[in-house]
Amino acid sequence: MSEIRELVEQELGCSITDAQFEDAHKAALKKLQHILQRYGDSDGARRSADYLVSLVAEACVGHAYTEFTLALTNALGVD
């Protein structure tokens, strides 16, 4: 799993915390299972490490945007 994390950090261009990786990895695996059930594995392409790395990186970015949006909303006092 540390190899996946290193590749994710390379793709993102920054380091991530253990918690960020664990949350993103969990979300990516869930999304991958959904994709495989719905669309299949595309002759194994969707089961590759590179595909998982992309999904984990995508989840990291999504979580970061969510955290930023919530922090901004709180800072502005928006309910």
Secondary structure, 3 states (H helix, E strand, C coil): CHHHHHHHHHHHCCCCCHHHHHHHHHHHHHHHHHHHHHHCCCCCHHHCHHHHHHHHHHHHHHHHHHHHHHHHHHHHCCC
